[in-house]
Amino acid sequence: MRPMSLVRNERIKLTANLLNTVAAATLVTGVVGPNIALSYGLPGPGGGWAVLLITLVWLLVGSAIHYLARYVLKGLVP
């Protein structure tokens, strides 16, 4: 294995790690946060269907970013 591919692989792994961290932060911010606020009766995004819709959108965005990170990892060179 050439040294250049080692550097390239490490950069790819760092990028995937960054994307996965952003995905986790997205899920916590958009899914966990509003639902905790709702359960404690704190002001938040309305109630009922609004919370469900917002949660679903954030869940899909976080999942998409996570799968983007997995796609980036396919660029690793053996």
N, C-alpha and C positions, 0 to 999 in steps of 0.2 A: 504494500500500500504506500502510495506516495504521500509525503508530508502535506502537500497542498489539499488532498482530499480529507485529511484529518482536520485541518483548519476549517474547511468548507462544512464538514459534518458538524463540527462544534457550533458553527454559526447557525446552521439549520436548526440544531437542537435548542439553541438559545432563543431563536425566533419562535419556535413552537412553544417553548416554555412561556414566553411573554404572552403569546396569544391565549394560551390556556389559563394564565393568571387573569387576563382581561375577561375571559369567559366566566371564570369563577366570580370575579367582582361584579360582573353584570348580573349574574344569577342572584347574588346576595342583595345587591341594590334593588333590583326590579322585582324579585319574587319574595324573598324572605322579609325584607324591610317593610313593604306595605302590608303584608299579612300579619306581621307582629304588631304594627301600628293599629291595624284593624282589630286585632284581638284584645288590645289594651284600651280601645276606644279613643285613640289619639286621632287628631285631624289627619285625613289622608285623602286618597282619591275616591271620594264618594262611597258607595257601598254596592253590594250585590254584583250585578253584571259588569259594572265599570272595573271593579277590582279583578274580577275573573278575566276580563279582556286584557287589562294591562299586564296581569301576571302571565297570561299566555303569550303575549307579544314579547315580553322580556325573556321568557323561557325559550322561545324560538330563537331570539337573537343570541342569547348565551350559548345555546346548542350549536347554532351555525358557526359561531366563532370557535367553539371547541373542535368541531369537525374540520374547520379550516386549519387548525393547528395539526390535526391528524394528517391532513392532505399535505401540509408542508413537510412533514416527516418522511413522506414517500420520496423526497429528493435526496435522502441519505445514500451515500455511495459505499458499497461493501469494501 
